[in-house]
C-alpha cells in the first residue's frame, strides 16, 4: 500500500511538473515580480492556491462541464487572448521607456491588491490553465483509485507550489544583472512578444476554421 501511495504522489507531481514548466504569461509575470521583489509571497501563494483549487475541481468532475459547454471554452479563449494582447502592448511600451524600467528596478511600487488582481487575471483569463489543471490533471486524477486520488492531488499541488516558489524567490539571484535598465528592456520586449505569440496561438483555431 505504501508503494501505491508513493506512486500516486509521484504521478501527480510528475504530471503537473511537466505541464507547468513552460514559458507562459503566468510564469513570466511571477518571474518579473520576483525580480522586482514586490509581493512575491502573495503572488506565489495565489498561483499555487488557484492551481490547487482548479485541479481539485477537475478531479471532482468539473472538467466535464467545460467539455459539455464549448461556448464557455470559447469565451475563455477570446477573453484570454484579449488580455494577453493588452499586456503585451504594455510590456513593449515599458521596453521603449527606459525611465519606467529604472523606476521599476529601484522598487517603484504597486499595491498588493493591484498585483494580486493582475496575478488573478493571468491565472483565470488563461485558457491553458484550465486545460492543464481542470482537463488534463483532472482527467488523470479521476482515473486514480478512490483511496489514492487525494494523494495524486497532493503530489500535483506540491509540484505547482515548488515551481512558483522557485520561480519567484529564485529570481533574486538574477537581480544584479537586472540592475541595468537595458536588461529590463530586453526582458519586457521578450515578455511582450511572448504575450503576442500566446494570444495568436489561442486564436489560431478560429482563423483556421
Order of alpha helices (4+ residues) and beta strands (2+ residues): alpha-alpha-alpha-alpha-alpha-alpha-alpha-alpha-alpha-alpha-alpha
